[in-house]
């Protein structure tokens, strides 16, 4: 499994092995180094999860934490938007 998932503000890669699912976040190199050039893409491992259900919950949680909501109503609206986004991933 090697799936790219476009979130609201970030891009994730979902991979797995025989024991776990992994979520990685796409990052961009900010300045040239010996190993990489500015603008190169790489993936930072964020989470290791044991089930598909926990993978989906974690994606929702990470997207909600990016919310700029200032009221519970705004947070609820953001949650509904993210939940809709996740449902769309499976269509």
N, C-alpha and C positions, 0 to 999 in steps of 0.2 A: 504494500500500500504506500502510495506517495501522492497525496492529494493537496493541491494548493487551494486555500480558502481565502477569499477576499472579504475582510471585515469592513467596518465603516471607515476606520482610519488606518488599519494595519493589514498586512498580508501574513497569513499563517501557512505552515506546511504541516500536514498531519501524516505521520508515518506509523508503522508498527512493526513489531517482531512477534515471535511466538508467545511472548509473555505480557506485552504491554503496548499501549498506544502512546505516542509522543506528539506534543505540540511544540512547534518551533516558530519563532517570529522572524520574519524577514527584516533584515537591517541593511543599512548602506554604510560602507566605509567612508569616514569623514575626511581622512587625509592619507596621503601616500605613506606606506611603510615598506619594510623590506619584503614582506609577504604579500601585500595587496596594494591596489591602486585606489585612489579616491573615486567613489562612485560604484565600486564593485559591490555586489550583493552577497550576503551570507546569512545563515540562519542560526539564531540563538535558541538553544533548547530551554523551554519554559516549564514544561510539565510532563510527567510520566503518569499514565493512568491505566487502571486495570480493566476497565470496561468501557463499552461504547457509550453507555448512559453517563458515566462520569466524564468522558471526553466531551459530550454535548453540553453537559452542565458547566464544564470549565470554559468552553468557548463562550457560552452565554455570560458567565461571570466576568471573563476578561473584557468583553465588549461593554458590559454595563459599567465596569469600573472606569471606562473612558468617558462616561457621561459627564456632562457639565450641568446637570440638573441642579436647580436651587430650591425646588419644592418636591414634595412627595408625588404630586400629580405629574410633574415633568419626569420624575424618575419612573413612574408607572408607564408613561407614554414611551420613554426610551426602552423600557423592558419589553413592551409590546412590539416595538419596532425590531428589537433584537430577536425576539422569539419568532417573529414573522420571517426575518432574515434566515434564521436557522432552519425553519420549516422549508424555505425556498431552496436550501442546500440539498434537500432530499427529493426534489422534484425532477 
